[in-house]
C-alpha cells in the first residue's frame, strides 16, 4: 500500500456527533498502552503522526485519520485504564459501542492485544462487543518483537483459545519496532477496499421447466 496523504480530520469526544463518511472506515480497539498509535503510525508509514505515549489513557477521543482521501483509520479510546474513574470508563465504553453499532461506513474492526500476555477480561468483553455489533474482529498481537518465533506460536494458540476464535479467524503478530505484520495488514486492508462485485443483471440462468 502506498501512502500519499494522511490527515487527522475529526476528533470526537463523549458528546460529539459521529461523522458520516462515504468511504470505508477501519477501526482499531485495544486496552490503554497496547500500541494503537504506534500501529497506526506504521500503517500510514509515518514515524510519529498518531500521538504515542508511555503513559496509558492518553487517547480519550475517537480519532478519524483520512488516508489518501480513500478511507479512514479510526483510533478508539483505550480501555481498562485503572486511573480513570469508573464513571469515565463507562462513558468511554458507551461511546465506543455507539460507534460500533451506528457507523454505516465501518468495514472492519482490529482488536489489539499484548502478545506477551494472555488476554484480559476487558479484551474478552471488547471482542464480544465487536462480535455483537456484527463484525468478526481481526486480532493484532502487538509487541511481537519481544518474543521468539516459538514463543509467538505458543501465545498465538493461547490467545486464540482464550478469545474463543473459531476456524481460521485472523490473528496477526505485529511489531512497531521491526514492522513484522505490517505488510500482511496492508494486504488485508487492500483486499477489503476492493468493491464486492455485484452479479450482472440476468446472469443467473433460468431453470428449465
Backbone as JSON Lines, residues from 0, in Angstrom:
{"i":0,"aa":"X","n":[0.84,-1.2,0.0],"ca":[0.0,0.0,0.0],"c":[0.88,1.25,0.0]}
{"i":1,"aa":"X","n":[0.63,2.15,-0.92],"ca":[1.37,3.41,-1.0],"c":[0.57,4.51,-0.31]}
{"i":2,"aa":"X","n":[1.18,5.16,0.69],"ca":[0.5,6.22,1.43],"c":[0.9,7.57,0.84]}
{"i":3,"aa":"X","n":[-0.05,8.25,0.22],"ca":[0.2,9.56,-0.37],"c":[-0.09,10.68,0.6]}
{"i":4,"aa":"X","n":[-1.14,10.52,1.42],"ca":[-1.51,11.58,2.35],"c":[-2.22,10.99,3.55]}
{"i":5,"aa":"X","n":[-2.1,11.65,4.69],"ca":[-2.82,11.25,5.89],"c":[-3.13,12.53,6.67]}
{"i":6,"aa":"X","n":[-4.35,12.59,7.19],"ca":[-4.79,13.79,7.87],"c":[-5.71,13.43,9.03]}
{"i":7,"aa":"X","n":[-5.38,13.92,10.23],"ca":[-6.29,13.75,11.37],"c":[-7.44,14.71,11.14]}
{"i":8,"aa":"X","n":[-8.54,14.17,10.65],"ca":[-9.62,15.0,10.15],"c":[-10.67,15.34,11.2]}
{"i":9,"aa":"X","n":[-11.02,14.36,12.05],"ca":[-12.09,14.57,13.02],"c":[-11.71,13.93,14.34]}
{"i":10,"aa":"X","n":[-12.0,14.67,15.43],"ca":[-11.78,14.17,16.79],"c":[-13.11,14.26,17.53]}
{"i":11,"aa":"X","n":[-13.62,13.12,18.0],"ca":[-14.93,13.08,18.64],"c":[-14.81,12.73,20.12]}
{"i":12,"aa":"X","n":[-15.43,13.56,20.97],"ca":[-15.5,13.28,22.39],"c":[-16.78,12.54,22.73]}
{"i":13,"aa":"X","n":[-17.01,12.4,24.02],"ca":[-18.15,11.6,24.51],"c":[-19.48,12.11,23.98]}
{"i":14,"aa":"X","n":[-19.63,13.44,23.89],"ca":[-20.92,14.0,23.47],"c":[-20.95,14.41,22.0]}
{"i":15,"aa":"X","n":[-19.88,14.13,21.26],"ca":[-19.8,14.58,19.87],"c":[-20.72,13.77,18.97]}
{"i":16,"aa":"X","n":[-21.12,14.41,17.88],"ca":[-21.84,13.72,16.82],"c":[-20.83,13.02,15.94]}
{"i":17,"aa":"X","n":[-21.02,11.74,15.72],"ca":[-20.07,10.98,14.91],"c":[-20.21,11.36,13.43]}
{"i":18,"aa":"X","n":[-19.11,11.49,12.72],"ca":[-19.18,11.87,11.3],"c":[-19.73,10.74,10.45]}
{"i":19,"aa":"X","n":[-20.27,11.11,9.3],"ca":[-20.72,10.12,8.32],"c":[-19.84,10.22,7.09]}
{"i":20,"aa":"X","n":[-19.28,9.11,6.67],"ca":[-18.36,9.1,5.54],"c":[-18.89,8.21,4.43]}
{"i":21,"aa":"X","n":[-18.55,8.58,3.2],"ca":[-18.94,7.77,2.05],"c":[-17.9,6.7,1.75]}
{"i":22,"aa":"X","n":[-16.69,6.87,2.29],"ca":[-15.64,5.86,2.09],"c":[-15.54,4.99,3.34]}
{"i":23,"aa":"X","n":[-14.81,3.9,3.24],"ca":[-14.77,2.91,4.31],"c":[-13.93,3.36,5.51]}
{"i":24,"aa":"X","n":[-14.28,2.81,6.66],"ca":[-13.56,3.06,7.91],"c":[-13.03,1.73,8.44]}
{"i":25,"aa":"X","n":[-11.83,1.79,9.02],"ca":[-11.21,0.64,9.67],"c":[-10.86,1.06,11.1]}
{"i":26,"aa":"X","n":[-11.49,0.42,12.08],"ca":[-11.35,0.86,13.47],"c":[-10.35,-0.01,14.22]}
{"i":27,"aa":"X","n":[-9.65,0.62,15.18],"ca":[-8.66,-0.06,15.99],"c":[-9.02,0.1,17.46]}
{"i":28,"aa":"X","n":[-9.2,-1.04,18.15],"ca":[-9.58,-1.04,19.55],"c":[-8.51,-1.79,20.34]}
{"i":29,"aa":"X","n":[-8.41,-1.47,21.64],"ca":[-7.44,-2.17,22.48],"c":[-7.3,-1.46,23.81]}
{"i":30,"aa":"X","n":[-6.73,-2.16,24.77],"ca":[-6.56,-1.56,26.09],"c":[-5.53,-0.44,26.03]}
{"i":31,"aa":"X","n":[-5.52,0.4,27.05],"ca":[-4.58,1.51,27.11],"c":[-3.15,1.0,27.04]}
{"i":32,"aa":"X","n":[-2.33,1.68,26.25],"ca":[-0.9,1.39,26.12],"c":[-0.59,0.08,25.41]}
{"i":33,"aa":"X","n":[-1.56,-0.43,24.61],"ca":[-1.3,-1.67,23.88],"c":[-0.56,-1.41,22.58]}
{"i":34,"aa":"X","n":[-0.54,-0.14,22.14],"ca":[0.23,0.21,20.95],"c":[-0.6,0.6,19.74]}
{"i":35,"aa":"X","n":[-1.83,1.13,19.96],"ca":[-2.67,1.51,18.83],"c":[-2.04,2.64,18.01]}
{"i":36,"aa":"X","n":[-1.55,3.66,18.69],"ca":[-0.96,4.79,17.97],"c":[0.28,4.37,17.2]}
{"i":37,"aa":"X","n":[1.09,3.5,17.79],"ca":[2.29,3.0,17.1],"c":[1.9,2.2,15.87]}
{"i":38,"aa":"X","n":[0.83,1.41,15.98],"ca":[0.36,0.64,14.84],"c":[-0.12,1.56,13.73]}
{"i":39,"aa":"X","n":[-0.91,2.56,14.08],"ca":[-1.42,3.49,13.06],"c":[-0.26,4.23,12.39]}
{"i":40,"aa":"X","n":[0.73,4.65,13.17],"ca":[1.91,5.29,12.58],"c":[2.59,4.37,11.56]}
{"i":41,"aa":"X","n":[2.68,3.08,11.91],"ca":[3.3,2.13,10.99],"c":[2.46,1.96,9.72]}
{"i":42,"aa":"X","n":[1.15,1.93,9.88],"ca":[0.28,1.71,8.73],"c":[0.2,2.92,7.81]}
{"i":43,"aa":"X","n":[0.39,4.13,8.36],"ca":[0.39,5.32,7.49],"c":[1.82,5.68,7.08]}
{"i":44,"aa":"X","n":[2.77,4.83,7.51],"ca":[4.18,5.0,7.12],"c":[4.74,6.35,7.58]}
{"i":45,"aa":"X","n":[4.37,6.72,8.79],"ca":[4.89,7.94,9.41],"c":[5.47,7.58,10.77]}
{"i":46,"aa":"X","n":[6.5,8.29,11.2],"ca":[7.16,7.95,12.46],"c":[6.35,8.36,13.68]}
{"i":47,"aa":"X","n":[5.71,9.5,13.62],"ca":[5.04,9.99,14.83],"c":[3.81,10.82,14.49]}
{"i":48,"aa":"X","n":[2.99,10.33,13.56],"ca":[1.79,11.1,13.2],"c":[0.73,10.97,14.29]}
{"i":49,"aa":"X","n":[0.37,9.71,14.6],"ca":[-0.54,9.49,15.72],"c":[0.26,9.62,17.0]}
{"i":50,"aa":"X","n":[-0.28,10.34,17.97],"ca":[0.47,10.63,19.19],"c":[0.66,9.37,20.02]}
{"i":51,"aa":"X","n":[1.92,9.06,20.34],"ca":[2.21,7.93,21.2],"c":[2.67,8.43,22.56]}
{"i":52,"aa":"X","n":[2.48,7.61,23.59],"ca":[2.87,7.99,24.94],"c":[3.1,6.75,25.77]}
{"i":53,"aa":"X","n":[4.08,6.82,26.68],"ca":[4.3,5.71,27.61],"c":[3.28,5.74,28.74]}
{"i":54,"aa":"X","n":[2.53,6.83,28.82],"ca":[1.51,6.95,29.87],"c":[0.16,6.49,29.33]}
{"i":55,"aa":"X","n":[-0.43,5.45,29.95],"ca":[-1.71,4.94,29.45],"c":[-2.82,5.98,29.56]}
{"i":56,"aa":"X","n":[-3.86,5.79,28.76],"ca":[-5.05,6.62,28.88],"c":[-5.02,7.92,28.12]}
{"i":57,"aa":"X","n":[-4.04,8.09,27.22],"ca":[-3.92,9.36,26.5],"c":[-5.02,9.53,25.44]}
{"i":58,"aa":"X","n":[-5.38,8.44,24.77],"ca":[-6.42,8.54,23.75],"c":[-7.79,8.5,24.42]}
{"i":59,"aa":"X","n":[-8.43,9.66,24.54],"ca":[-9.72,9.75,25.22],"c":[-10.82,10.16,24.25]}
{"i":60,"aa":"X","n":[-10.5,10.13,22.97],"ca":[-11.45,10.53,21.93],"c":[-11.41,9.49,20.82]}
{"i":61,"aa":"X","n":[-12.39,9.57,19.91],"ca":[-12.35,8.77,18.69],"c":[-11.71,9.63,17.61]}
{"i":62,"aa":"X","n":[-10.58,9.21,17.11],"ca":[-9.82,9.99,16.14],"c":[-9.93,9.37,14.74]}
{"i":63,"aa":"X","n":[-10.34,10.19,13.78],"ca":[-10.54,9.73,12.41],"c":[-9.4,10.24,11.53]}
{"i":64,"aa":"X","n":[-8.59,9.31,11.0],"ca":[-7.47,9.66,10.14],"c":[-7.84,9.38,8.69]}
{"i":65,"aa":"X","n":[-7.87,10.44,7.88],"ca":[-8.17,10.32,6.45],"c":[-6.89,9.89,5.73]}
{"i":66,"aa":"X","n":[-6.95,8.74,5.07],"ca":[-5.78,8.2,4.38],"c":[-6.03,8.22,2.87]}
{"i":67,"aa":"X","n":[-5.18,8.97,2.17],"ca":[-5.24,9.03,0.7],"c":[-6.59,9.52,0.18]}
{"i":68,"aa":"X","n":[-7.39,10.18,1.03],"ca":[-8.75,10.58,0.66],"c":[-9.55,9.37,0.15]}
{"i":69,"aa":"X","n":[-9.17,8.17,0.63],"ca":[-9.79,6.94,0.12],"c":[-10.45,6.12,1.22]}
{"i":70,"aa":"X","n":[-9.99,6.27,2.47],"ca":[-10.57,5.53,3.59],"c":[-10.09,6.16,4.9]}
{"i":71,"aa":"X","n":[-10.61,5.66,6.01],"ca":[-10.25,6.21,7.32],"c":[-9.73,5.1,8.24]}
{"i":72,"aa":"X","n":[-8.68,5.45,9.0],"ca":[-8.3,4.66,10.16],"c":[-8.94,5.35,11.37]}
{"i":73,"aa":"X","n":[-9.61,4.59,12.2],"ca":[-10.33,5.15,13.34],"c":[-9.72,4.62,14.64]}
{"i":74,"aa":"X","n":[-9.11,5.5,15.4],"ca":[-8.44,5.15,16.66],"c":[-9.44,5.33,17.8]}
{"i":75,"aa":"X","n":[-9.86,4.21,18.41],"ca":[-10.82,4.25,19.5],"c":[-10.11,4.43,20.85]}
{"i":76,"aa":"X","n":[-10.79,5.01,21.85],"ca":[-10.17,5.19,23.16],"c":[-9.72,3.87,23.78]}
{"i":77,"aa":"X","n":[-8.56,3.89,24.42],"ca":[-8.1,2.69,25.11],"c":[-8.96,2.4,26.33]}
{"i":78,"aa":"X","n":[-9.12,1.13,26.64],"ca":[-9.94,0.74,27.78],"c":[-9.08,0.1,28.87]}
{"i":79,"aa":"X","n":[-9.69,-0.05,30.06],"ca":[-9.02,-0.75,31.15],"c":[-7.95,0.06,31.86]}
{"i":80,"aa":"X","n":[-8.01,1.41,31.76],"ca":[-7.02,2.26,32.43],"c":[-7.48,2.53,33.85]}
{"i":81,"aa":"X","n":[-6.76,1.99,34.84],"ca":[-7.22,1.99,36.23],"c":[-7.32,3.4,36.83]}
{"i":82,"aa":"X","n":[-6.5,4.35,36.36],"ca":[-6.51,5.68,36.97],"c":[-7.69,6.53,36.53]}
{"i":83,"aa":"X","n":[-8.41,6.07,35.53],"ca":[-9.61,6.77,35.11],"c":[-10.78,6.29,35.95]}
{"i":84,"aa":"X","n":[-11.65,7.22,36.35],"ca":[-12.78,6.85,37.19],"c":[-13.68,5.84,36.5]}
{"i":85,"aa":"X","n":[-14.39,5.05,37.28],"ca":[-15.31,4.06,36.72],"c":[-16.36,4.74,35.86]}
{"i":86,"aa":"X","n":[-16.83,5.92,36.3],"ca":[-17.84,6.65,35.54],"c":[-17.32,7.02,34.15]}
{"i":87,"aa":"X","n":[-16.06,7.49,34.1],"ca":[-15.47,7.86,32.82],"c":[-15.28,6.64,31.93]}
{"i":88,"aa":"X","n":[-14.84,5.53,32.53],"ca":[-14.66,4.3,31.77],"c":[-15.97,3.84,31.15]}
{"i":89,"aa":"X","n":[-17.05,3.96,31.91],"ca":[-18.37,3.58,31.4],"c":[-18.75,4.47,30.22]}
{"i":90,"aa":"X","n":[-18.49,5.78,30.33],"ca":[-18.81,6.72,29.25],"c":[-18.01,6.39,27.99]}
{"i":91,"aa":"X","n":[-16.71,6.08,28.17],"ca":[-15.89,5.7,27.02],"c":[-16.45,4.44,26.37]}
{"i":92,"aa":"X","n":[-16.84,3.48,27.22],"ca":[-17.39,2.23,26.71],"c":[-18.64,2.46,25.88]}
{"i":93,"aa":"X","n":[-19.52,3.33,26.37],"ca":[-20.76,3.64,25.64],"c":[-20.45,4.35,24.33]}
{"i":94,"aa":"X","n":[-19.43,5.22,24.35],"ca":[-19.05,5.93,23.13],"c":[-18.53,4.94,22.08]}
{"i":95,"aa":"X","n":[-17.69,4.01,22.51],"ca":[-17.16,3.01,21.59],"c":[-18.28,2.14,21.04]}
{"i":96,"aa":"X","n":[-19.17,1.71,21.93],"ca":[-20.27,0.83,21.49],"c":[-21.2,1.57,20.52]}
{"i":97,"aa":"X","n":[-21.43,2.86,20.8],"ca":[-22.28,3.65,19.9],"c":[-21.66,3.73,18.51]}
{"i":98,"aa":"X","n":[-20.36,3.93,18.46],"ca":[-19.69,3.98,17.16],"c":[-19.8,2.65,16.43]}
{"i":99,"aa":"X","n":[-19.5,1.54,17.13],"ca":[-19.52,0.23,16.5],"c":[-20.9,-0.11,15.95]}
{"i":100,"aa":"X","n":[-21.94,0.33,16.64],"ca":[-23.29,-0.06,16.25],"c":[-23.95,0.9,15.25]}
{"i":101,"aa":"X","n":[-23.41,2.13,15.12],"ca":[-24.1,3.11,14.27],"c":[-23.33,3.51,13.02]}
{"i":102,"aa":"X","n":[-22.03,3.28,12.97],"ca":[-21.29,3.69,11.78],"c":[-21.74,2.89,10.57]}
{"i":103,"aa":"X","n":[-22.11,3.6,9.5],"ca":[-22.55,2.94,8.27],"c":[-21.38,2.65,7.34]}
{"i":104,"aa":"X","n":[-20.19,3.19,7.67],"ca":[-19.04,3.02,6.79],"c":[-18.0,2.07,7.36]}
{"i":105,"aa":"X","n":[-18.23,1.58,8.58],"ca":[-17.25,0.72,9.23],"c":[-17.14,-0.62,8.5]}
{"i":106,"aa":"X","n":[-15.94,-0.91,8.01],"ca":[-15.72,-2.14,7.25],"c":[-15.17,-3.27,8.12]}
{"i":107,"aa":"X","n":[-14.24,-2.92,9.03],"ca":[-13.61,-3.95,9.84],"c":[-13.11,-3.34,11.15]}
{"i":108,"aa":"X","n":[-13.03,-4.2,12.17],"ca":[-12.52,-3.78,13.47],"c":[-11.31,-4.63,13.82]}
{"i":109,"aa":"X","n":[-10.21,-3.97,14.13],"ca":[-8.98,-4.64,14.53],"c":[-8.85,-4.52,16.05]}
{"i":110,"aa":"X","n":[-8.74,-5.65,16.72],"ca":[-8.59,-5.66,18.17],"c":[-7.14,-5.96,18.51]}
{"i":111,"aa":"X","n":[-6.5,-5.02,19.21],"ca":[-5.1,-5.17,19.58],"c":[-4.98,-5.77,20.98]}
{"i":112,"aa":"X","n":[-4.15,-6.79,21.11],"ca":[-3.85,-7.38,22.41],"c":[-2.33,-7.51,22.53]}
{"i":113,"aa":"X","n":[-1.83,-7.47,23.75],"ca":[-0.4,-7.58,24.01],"c":[-0.01,-9.05,23.91]}
{"i":114,"aa":"X","n":[0.86,-9.38,22.96],"ca":[1.2,-10.77,22.7],"c":[2.0,-11.41,23.83]}
{"i":115,"aa":"X","n":[2.55,-10.61,24.73],"ca":[3.37,-11.16,25.8],"c":[2.53,-11.8,26.9]}
{"i":116,"aa":"X","n":[1.22,-11.51,26.9],"ca":[0.36,-11.98,27.98],"c":[-0.93,-12.56,27.42]}
{"i":117,"aa":"X","n":[-1.58,-13.38,28.24],"ca":[-2.92,-13.84,27.87],"c":[-3.86,-12.64,27.9]}
{"i":118,"aa":"X","n":[-5.0,-12.76,27.23],"ca":[-5.93,-11.64,27.16],"c":[-6.58,-11.39,28.52]}
{"i":119,"aa":"X","n":[-7.04,-10.16,28.71],"ca":[-7.71,-9.76,29.95],"c":[-9.22,-9.89,29.8]}
{"i":120,"aa":"X","n":[-9.92,-9.73,30.92],"ca":[-11.39,-9.74,30.88],"c":[-11.91,-8.61,30.0]}
{"i":121,"aa":"X","n":[-11.22,-7.46,30.03],"ca":[-11.64,-6.33,29.19],"c":[-11.46,-6.64,27.7]}
{"i":122,"aa":"X","n":[-10.38,-7.36,27.37],"ca":[-10.16,-7.77,25.98],"c":[-11.29,-8.69,25.51]}
{"i":123,"aa":"X","n":[-11.66,-9.62,26.36],"ca":[-12.73,-10.56,26.01],"c":[-14.05,-9.82,25.84]}
{"i":124,"aa":"X","n":[-14.32,-8.85,26.74],"ca":[-15.55,-8.08,26.63],"c":[-15.57,-7.29,25.33]}
{"i":125,"aa":"X","n":[-14.44,-6.66,24.97],"ca":[-14.39,-5.91,23.72],"c":[-14.56,-6.84,22.53]}
{"i":126,"aa":"X","n":[-13.94,-8.0,22.55],"ca":[-14.1,-8.97,21.47],"c":[-15.57,-9.32,21.3]}
{"i":127,"aa":"X","n":[-16.25,-9.57,22.42],"ca":[-17.67,-9.93,22.37],"c":[-18.52,-8.76,21.87]}
{"i":128,"aa":"X","n":[-18.17,-7.53,22.27],"ca":[-18.87,-6.33,21.78],"c":[-18.79,-6.26,20.26]}
{"i":129,"aa":"X","n":[-17.57,-6.47,19.75],"ca":[-17.35,-6.37,18.31],"c":[-18.19,-7.43,17.58]}
{"i":130,"aa":"X","n":[-18.19,-8.63,18.12],"ca":[-18.99,-9.7,17.53],"c":[-20.47,-9.33,17.53]}
{"i":131,"aa":"X","n":[-20.94,-8.8,18.68],"ca":[-22.37,-8.48,18.79],"c":[-22.77,-7.34,17.88]}
{"i":132,"aa":"X","n":[-21.78,-6.5,17.48],"ca":[-22.07,-5.41,16.55],"c":[-22.07,-5.88,15.1]}
{"i":133,"aa":"X","n":[-21.77,-7.16,14.9],"ca":[-21.86,-7.72,13.55],"c":[-20.55,-7.86,12.81]}
{"i":134,"aa":"X","n":[-19.43,-7.74,13.52],"ca":[-18.12,-7.82,12.88],"c":[-17.33,-9.01,13.42]}
{"i":135,"aa":"X","n":[-16.49,-9.59,12.58],"ca":[-15.54,-10.61,13.01],"c":[-14.2,-9.91,13.21]}
{"i":136,"aa":"X","n":[-13.76,-9.71,14.46],"ca":[-12.55,-8.93,14.69],"c":[-11.31,-9.58,14.07]}
{"i":137,"aa":"X","n":[-10.43,-8.74,13.57],"ca":[-9.08,-9.18,13.22],"c":[-8.21,-8.88,14.44]}
{"i":138,"aa":"X","n":[-7.65,-9.9,15.05],"ca":[-6.87,-9.72,16.28],"c":[-5.41,-9.46,15.92]}
{"i":139,"aa":"X","n":[-4.9,-8.32,16.36],"ca":[-3.5,-7.96,16.14],"c":[-2.76,-8.12,17.47]}
{"i":140,"aa":"X","n":[-1.75,-8.97,17.47],"ca":[-0.99,-9.25,18.69],"c":[0.28,-8.4,18.68]}
{"i":141,"aa":"X","n":[0.29,-7.33,19.48],"ca":[1.39,-6.36,19.48],"c":[2.57,-6.84,20.33]}
{"i":142,"aa":"X","n":[3.67,-6.09,20.24],"ca":[4.91,-6.37,20.98],"c":[5.54,-7.68,20.53]}
{"i":143,"aa":"X","n":[5.31,-8.1,19.29],"ca":[5.79,-9.39,18.82],"c":[7.32,-9.49,18.86]}
{"i":144,"aa":"X","n":[8.01,-8.34,18.74],"ca":[9.47,-8.37,18.75],"c":[10.04,-8.79,20.1]}
{"i":145,"aa":"X","n":[9.21,-8.78,21.13],"ca":[9.66,-9.17,22.46],"c":[9.7,-10.69,22.64]}
{"i":146,"aa":"X","n":[9.16,-11.43,21.67],"ca":[9.06,-12.88,21.77],"c":[9.79,-13.56,20.62]}
{"i":147,"aa":"X","n":[10.3,-14.76,20.9],"ca":[10.89,-15.57,19.84],"c":[9.78,-16.15,18.97]}
{"i":148,"aa":"X","n":[10.15,-16.73,17.84],"ca":[9.16,-17.33,16.96],"c":[8.4,-18.45,17.67]}
{"i":149,"aa":"X","n":[9.1,-19.26,18.47],"ca":[8.44,-20.33,19.2],"c":[7.48,-19.77,20.24]}
{"i":150,"aa":"X","n":[7.88,-18.71,20.92],"ca":[7.03,-18.07,21.92],"c":[5.81,-17.43,21.25]}
{"i":151,"aa":"X","n":[6.01,-16.85,20.07],"ca":[4.89,-16.27,19.33],"c":[3.86,-17.34,18.99]}
{"i":152,"aa":"X","n":[4.33,-18.48,18.51],"ca":[3.41,-19.57,18.16],"c":[2.63,-20.05,19.39]}
{"i":153,"aa":"X","n":[3.31,-20.15,20.52],"ca":[2.65,-20.59,21.75],"c":[1.58,-19.61,22.19]}
{"i":154,"aa":"X","n":[1.93,-18.3,22.19],"ca":[0.97,-17.29,22.65],"c":[-0.18,-17.12,21.66]}
{"i":155,"aa":"X","n":[0.09,-17.34,20.4],"ca":[-0.98,-17.27,19.4],"c":[-2.05,-18.31,19.71]}
{"i":156,"aa":"X","n":[-1.62,-19.53,20.08],"ca":[-2.57,-20.59,20.43],"c":[-3.31,-20.25,21.72]}
{"i":157,"aa":"X","n":[-2.61,-19.66,22.69],"ca":[-3.23,-19.29,23.97],"c":[-4.3,-18.22,23.77]}
{"i":158,"aa":"X","n":[-3.97,-17.19,22.98],"ca":[-4.9,-16.09,22.74],"c":[-6.1,-16.57,21.92]}
{"i":159,"aa":"X","n":[-5.87,-17.42,20.95],"ca":[-6.96,-17.96,20.14],"c":[-7.95,-18.7,21.03]}
{"i":160,"aa":"X","n":[-7.43,-19.51,21.95],"ca":[-8.29,-20.28,22.84],"c":[-9.03,-19.37,23.81]}
{"i":161,"aa":"X","n":[-8.34,-18.4,24.39],"ca":[-8.95,-17.51,25.38],"c":[-10.08,-16.68,24.79]}
{"i":162,"aa":"X","n":[-9.91,-16.23,23.55],"ca":[-10.94,-15.42,22.91],"c":[-12.02,-16.28,22.25]}
{"i":163,"aa":"X","n":[-11.76,-17.56,22.15],"ca":[-12.74,-18.45,21.53],"c":[-12.83,-18.25,20.03]}
{"i":164,"aa":"X","n":[-11.69,-17.96,19.39],"ca":[-11.68,-17.71,17.95],"c":[-11.82,-19.04,17.21]}
{"i":165,"aa":"X","n":[-12.81,-19.11,16.38],"ca":[-13.11,-20.34,15.66],"c":[-12.4,-20.39,14.31]}
{"i":166,"aa":"X","n":[-12.16,-21.6,13.84],"ca":[-11.66,-21.8,12.49],"c":[-10.39,-21.02,12.2]}
{"i":167,"aa":"X","n":[-10.41,-20.32,11.07],"ca":[-9.21,-19.61,10.62],"c":[-9.31,-18.11,10.88]}
{"i":168,"aa":"X","n":[-10.01,-17.74,11.97],"ca":[-10.09,-16.32,12.34],"c":[-8.71,-15.7,12.41]}
{"i":169,"aa":"X","n":[-8.57,-14.49,11.89],"ca":[-7.25,-13.87,11.71],"c":[-6.63,-13.44,13.03]}
{"i":170,"aa":"X","n":[-5.38,-13.88,13.26],"ca":[-4.54,-13.39,14.34],"c":[-3.2,-13.02,13.71]}
{"i":171,"aa":"X","n":[-2.81,-11.76,13.84],"ca":[-1.62,-11.28,13.16],"c":[-0.61,-10.74,14.17]}
{"i":172,"aa":"X","n":[0.56,-11.38,14.31],"ca":[1.6,-10.8,15.16],"c":[2.12,-9.5,14.54]}
{"i":173,"aa":"X","n":[2.35,-8.49,15.4],"ca":[2.79,-7.19,14.88],"c":[3.85,-6.6,15.8]}
{"i":174,"aa":"X","n":[4.81,-5.93,15.21],"ca":[5.83,-5.2,15.97],"c":[6.02,-3.81,15.37]}
{"i":175,"aa":"X","n":[5.86,-2.79,16.2],"ca":[6.12,-1.44,15.74],"c":[7.62,-1.21,15.51]}
{"i":176,"aa":"X","n":[8.46,-2.02,16.17],"ca":[9.9,-1.88,16.05],"c":[10.42,-2.51,14.75]}
{"i":177,"aa":"X","n":[10.07,-3.77,14.54],"ca":[10.58,-4.5,13.38],"c":[9.67,-4.4,12.16]}
{"i":178,"aa":"X","n":[8.45,-3.88,12.38],"ca":[7.41,-3.79,11.35],"c":[6.89,-5.17,10.93]}
{"i":179,"aa":"X","n":[7.15,-6.19,11.72],"ca":[6.55,-7.5,11.47],"c":[5.03,-7.36,11.43]}
{"i":180,"aa":"X","n":[4.42,-7.9,10.41],"ca":[2.97,-7.88,10.29],"c":[2.41,-6.71,9.49]}
{"i":181,"aa":"X","n":[3.23,-5.67,9.24],"ca":[2.7,-4.5,8.54],"c":[2.27,-4.83,7.12]}
{"i":182,"aa":"X","n":[3.12,-5.55,6.39],"ca":[2.78,-5.9,5.01],"c":[1.51,-6.76,4.97]}
{"i":183,"aa":"X","n":[1.38,-7.67,5.93],"ca":[0.2,-8.54,5.98],"c":[-1.06,-7.71,6.23]}
{"i":184,"aa":"X","n":[-0.95,-6.72,7.11],"ca":[-2.1,-5.86,7.38],"c":[-2.44,-4.99,6.19]}
{"i":185,"aa":"X","n":[-1.42,-4.42,5.54],"ca":[-1.67,-3.63,4.33],"c":[-2.38,-4.47,3.28]}
{"i":186,"aa":"X","n":[-1.92,-5.7,3.08],"ca":[-2.53,-6.57,2.07],"c":[-3.98,-6.88,2.44]}
{"i":187,"aa":"X","n":[-4.24,-7.11,3.71],"ca":[-5.6,-7.4,4.17],"c":[-6.52,-6.22,3.93]}
{"i":188,"aa":"X","n":[-6.05,-5.02,4.27],"ca":[-6.86,-3.82,4.09],"c":[-7.07,-3.54,2.6]}
{"i":189,"aa":"X","n":[-6.03,-3.74,1.79],"ca":[-6.17,-3.58,0.33],"c":[-7.29,-4.46,-0.21]}
{"i":190,"aa":"X","n":[-7.34,-5.71,0.26],"ca":[-8.38,-6.62,-0.21],"c":[-9.76,-6.14,0.2]}
{"i":191,"aa":"X","n":[-9.86,-5.59,1.4],"ca":[-11.14,-5.11,1.9],"c":[-11.61,-3.86,1.15]}
{"i":192,"aa":"X","n":[-10.66,-3.11,0.59],"ca":[-11.01,-1.88,-0.13],"c":[-11.55,-2.16,-1.53]}
{"i":193,"aa":"X","n":[-11.33,-3.36,-2.03],"ca":[-11.83,-3.71,-3.36],"c":[-13.34,-3.92,-3.28]}
{"i":194,"aa":"X","n":[-14.12,-3.16,-4.05],"ca":[-15.58,-3.32,-4.0],"c":[-15.99,-4.74,-4.35]}
{"i":195,"aa":"X","n":[-16.98,-5.23,-3.63],"ca":[-17.5,-6.56,-3.93],"c":[-18.27,-6.5,-5.25]}
{"i":196,"aa":"X","n":[-17.97,-7.43,-6.1],"ca":[-18.62,-7.45,-7.42],"c":[-20.08,-7.83,-7.28]}
{"i":197,"aa":"X","n":[-20.93,-7.05,-7.9],"ca":[-22.36,-7.36,-7.89],"c":[-22.67,-8.25,-9.09]}
{"i":198,"aa":"X","n":[-23.52,-9.23,-8.91],"ca":[-23.85,-10.1,-10.04],"c":[-24.52,-9.31,-11.15]}
{"i":199,"aa":"X","n":[-24.12,-9.6,-12.39],"ca":[-24.7,-8.89,-13.52],"c":[-26.17,-9.26,-13.66]}
{"i":200,"aa":"X","n":[-26.95,-8.26,-14.02],"ca":[-28.37,-8.5,-14.19],"c":[-28.6,-9.53,-15.3]}
{"i":201,"aa":"X","n":[-29.4,-10.55,-14.94],"ca":[-29.71,-11.59,-15.91],"c":[-28.62,-12.64,-16.05]}
{"i":202,"aa":"X","n":[-27.62,-12.59,-15.11],"ca":[-26.5,-13.54,-15.24],"c":[-26.87,-14.91,-14.73]}
{"i":203,"aa":"X","n":[-27.9,-15.01,-13.87],"ca":[-28.3,-16.32,-13.37],"c":[-29.15,-17.03,-14.41]}
{"i":204,"aa":"X","n":[-28.8,-18.25,-14.72],"ca":[-29.59,-18.96,-15.74],"c":[-30.98,-19.26,-15.25]}
{"i":205,"aa":"X","n":[-31.92,-19.22,-16.16],"ca":[-33.31,-19.53,-15.81],"c":[-33.49,-21.04,-15.76]}
{"i":206,"aa":"X","n":[-33.99,-21.56,-14.63],"ca":[-34.17,-23.0,-14.52],"c":[-35.08,-23.51,-15.62]}
{"i":207,"aa":"X","n":[-34.75,-24.69,-16.14],"ca":[-35.59,-25.29,-17.16],"c":[-36.88,-25.8,-16.53]}
{"i":208,"aa":"X","n":[-37.95,-25.69,-17.28],"ca":[-39.24,-26.14,-16.77],"c":[-39.26,-27.66,-16.71]}
